[in-house]
Amino acid sequence: MIGFIIGLFIGAFLGVLIMCLCNVASRADDDMEKMLKTKDNEK
């Protein structure tokens, strides 16, 4: 029973960590697209 509870907490922690990483990657991708568009407009 204690193993199940520990596994539940570890799984929840890893799930939140992966969601945060995906969110950061998505925002970085959006920022890179904006940066590339502004560079193209400057030329």
Secondary structure, 3 states (H helix, E strand, C coil): CHHHHHHHHHHHHHHHHHHHHHHHHHHHHHHHHHHHHHHHHHC
